[in-house]
Amino acid sequence: MRFATWDDGGIVTAGVVGEHGLHALPPDVTVLDLVRAGLPAALDIGLAALSAPPVPLAEVRLLPPLQAPTVRDFVAFEEHVEGVRKAIDGVAGVVPEWYQAPTFYFTNPYALIGAHDDVAVPPGSQRFDFELEVAVVVGAVPGSDGASLTPEEAREHVFGYTVLNDWSARDLQAREMRVSLGPAKGKDSATTLGPWLVTADELEPYRDDEGFLALDMRVSVNGTEIGQDLLSNMGWPFEELISYASRGTEVRAGDVLGSGTSGNGGCLAELWGTRADAAPPPLRPGDVVEMTVEGIGTIRNRVVQGVDLPPVSPARQRPRNRTRLSS
């Protein structure tokens, strides 16, 4: 089943994606409410909603499928790490620490945008980039608080999946990460989530013998394909990512966890490192980025000019006094 959230003339509605359009859930019921109710209950509610009159997709603006309380983004594709490291640091290979445990950062849940929304270039950035990803959405499980889950327990918490584009200002990101902290403003301007939330049961047929989802992933810019990969090339399956995120803490229903960027052209920065002579340039206003993931759907966003803000003030330069000056 596929759950969506849309805006129709200023009225925000949640519902189910059907053969002939969108079918509204009962008033005031959101997709986050369904996620917090758990997958079995959500499927029952969604099935009942299919009897509502359909709303044509072409008549509405798709919003992010749910208002996520938190968004974590992992870096689970080895090929991506290798390519970006070469692009940014000029060094080949993958750091040993990547293999030891899945790494993630928290990004901005207020920056989520819909499947077809425009995305503005972040202030001050000249090297704007996309990132082709799939995100898992954590669901509620009766009797489980989501703390320190085993991978087997984590699988029970998988509600569904959606496409994620982690828009990245590579020049801002590079500066921030040289301070050994970040990313921050390099990543928090926009994250596309959509077009809808596909429940876990629909994608089980794609699971391979190792427990990975073998979904085809593709991204194009202005109609030219830039990258293609399989989601099953992740270093860890989503259950491992959820389990790791919950270690010593907890994950809650509605939390979104991104896979990290795919390899083989899942972002421009990778190509800047591996195909320097033939890599596409950074994104510019007017560019259209389209991503399609098998079994989930397509998102398509146009890059637009961002706001023009004054430069950031540098840190003050002063002696490091250890005592107060006497008055």
N, C-alpha and C positions, 0 to 999 in steps of 0.2 A: 504494500500500500504506500501511497505517496501523499504526504501532508505538505500543504503550502500556506503561506500568508500573503495577502495581497491588499492593495489600496485601490479602491474604486471610488473616485470622486471625493477623496478625503475620508472615506469610511474604511477602516482596517478590519479585515475579516480573515479568519482561519478556516481551512477546509481540506477536502480530499480532492486529489486529482483523478478525474474519471475519463472515460473514453470521449466524452463530448464536452469537457470543460471542467470547471471547478465547482465543487459542491460544498456549500457552507456548513460548518459545524453549528451547534446551538449557539445563540448569542452569548457573548462574553466568555466563550471557551477558546483558549489559545492553544497553539501547538505545544508550548511549554507546559500547559496544564496536562496535555495528553502524555507528554514525556514523564512528567512527575506521577502520573497515574500508573505508568508501567505499560509495556508493550501489549500484553493480552487485553487489557481494558481499552487501550487506545484503538486496537484493531476492531473491537466490538463497536465503539463509538463511531469510528470511521465508516464501518459498514452501514450503520444506520443512516449516516449523513449522505450516502450515495443516493438516497431517495429524494434529496432536495433538488430543486431545479438547477440545471447547470448554468454557470456563468462562463461565457467564452473567454479563453485565455487572452485573446487579442484585445479585449476591452479593459484590461486591468494592468496595473503595475505590480510586478512581483516584488515582494519584500524579502529580506532574509527569512528563512522558514521559521525561525524561532528567535526570541530575545535571549541570547545565551548569557547566563550569569558570569561565566568565565570562559576564556579562550586560551588554550595552550597550543603551541605549535612545536612539533618535534622536527628532527632532522634525520629521517630514517632511511634515506637513500644514499648508499655509499658513493655511487657515481656522481651525484650532485655535490657531495662534500669534496670529492676529489677535484672536480672541475672548478668550483668556486674558490677553493684554496689556491689553485694555480692562478686564477684570475686576480685575486686580491693580494696574495702573498708571493706569487711567483714561484711557489714550491710544489713539486709533484707529490702525489700520494695522499694518504689519509692519516691523520694523527692517531696514535694507538688508543687514546682515550675514547675515540668514537666507538670502538668495538666493545668497550667494557660495559656500557649501559646506554639506553636511549636518552638523548639530551633534548630538552625543550626550554622554551621561554614563555612567559605570559604576555599576551598581546591585548589590544584594547577592544573590549566588547562594545564600546560606544562607536567604533569605526566600522561596524558591519554594514554592508550595503547590499542591495538586491541584485538579482541575476542580470539585469539589463540597465542598471543605473550608470550614469557617467561617473568617472573617477578623476579627481583633480591631481595634478602634479604637486607634490608636497613643496612648501615654500623653501626656496634655496637649492632645490635639487636639479642637477643636470644629467643624472644617470638613473632614470626611472625604469623599473623592471617589473615583470610579472613573476608569479610562481605557481606552477600547476600542482595542485594537491587534492587529496580527498580527506574529508574530516569525518570522524565518528562522533556520534552524540550519545552521551551516557543517559541511560534510563533508570527508573526506579525498580528495585526488586524488593518485594515484601520480606521483612526480617533481616535485611542487609543494610548497614549504614554506609557502605562504600569505602570502608577504611581498610588499608593494608590488604587489598584483595590479591588472591592468587590469580594467575592467568585464567584458570578454569572458572573461578568465580567472576572474573571480569567479563568473560564472554556472556554471562547471564545478564550483565548490565548494559550490553550493547542494544541501544534502541534502533539506531539506523545510521545512514550515511548521507553525505551531501558533497557537492563539489566546493572547493575552497581555492581562492586566488589570494595569496599573501603578497599584495603589492609592496614593492620595496624600493626605497631611495638608496641606491647602492653607495653613493658618495657620502651621504649622512651616516649610513650604517658603518662604513669603513672607519670614519673618524671616531665614532662612538666606541667601536669594539677595540680600537687601539688603546683605550683607557681601561681595558679588561672588564668592561661592563656594557651590557646592552644585548641586543639592539633596543633602541628607544624610538626617537623621532624618525629613524630610518625605516620603521615598520608600522607605525601606529596611525597612518593617515587614512587607510582604507583596507578592508578585507571583504572580498565578495564571498557570499555564502548562498548557494542555491543550486538549481532553480527551486528545488523542493527537498524534503527530507524523505528518503526512501527507507522503509523499514527493513530490519536485518533479515527477516525471512525471505524477502525478495531476492537478496543477493547470495543466499546460501548455495545456489547451484553453481556459482562461480568459484567456490572455495576449492583450492587444490589439495593434494595429498599432504602438504606441509602445513595446512591451515591458513594459507594466504588467499586473498581475493584476487584472482587473475583477471582484472579488469583493464581493458585498453584505455589509455589516457592520451589525449592529443591537445595541442595548442597551436593556434595560428595567429598571425598578425596581418591585418588587412588582406585576409584570404589566403595567405601563404603559410603553409604548415612549417612551424619552427621546431617542434619537439613531439616525440611519441615514446611512450614507455608502457610497461605493465605495472599495475599496482603491486603485483606479487613480487616485484624486485625490492621491496622494503627489506630492511635488515631484521625487523621484528614485526610480527602481526599486531593488529590493533589491540588484541587482548593483552599483549605484553606491554604496550604503551599505557593502557589504562591501569594495569597492575603497578607499573613503575610510578605513575603519577600519584597513586594512592598510598605509596609506601610511607609509613609514619604519619600519614594525614588521611584525607578522604577525598573522593570525587563524589559529586552530587548530580542528581538528575538535571539535565539541561546543559551540563558542561560540554564544551566542544573541544576536541583534540585533533589537531591537524597532523597529517602524515609527514609533513615536510615535503620539499620539492622533489619531483621525480627527476630521473636522469635523462640523458639523451635529448637535451634541449628543453628541459622543463622550465628553464629560465634563461634570460639572456646572459647573465653573469657567468654561467657555466660555459657558454659558447665563447665569451670574451677570453676565457682561459684556455679552451681546447681548440678553438677554431679562430684564432685572433685575426687572421687575414680575411676571413669570409664571414665573420659574425655580424648579425644585424646590429644597427645602432641602438642606443637607448630609446625608450618610448618618447614620443612627442605628442602634443595636442593634435587630435584628429585621428590618431591610430586607434584601431579597433582590435581588441584582443578577445578571441573566442576559445573556449575550452570545452571539450566534450569528454565525458567519462562513461564508458560502456555500462549500461544498467542503471545509470543515474540520470544523466541529462546534459544539457548544454547551458553555459553562461556566456554572455557576450557584453563587454563593457567598452565604452568609448572614452579615451583619454581626453581631458579638457584642461585648459589653462587653470593653474591654481592661483591663490591669492598672492599678491605682492606685498611682502612684509619687510621691514627694515632688518639689517644684519643683526645677529645675536652679539651682545656685548661680551668681550673677552673678560677673563678673570682679572681682578685687580692685581697689581704688582706691589708688594710691600714687604718689609722685613718681617721675619717670624719672631715677634716679641713673645717672651714667655712670662713676662710680668707686666702688670698694669702700670701705665705711666702715672706718676704722682701728679696731683693737681696743684 
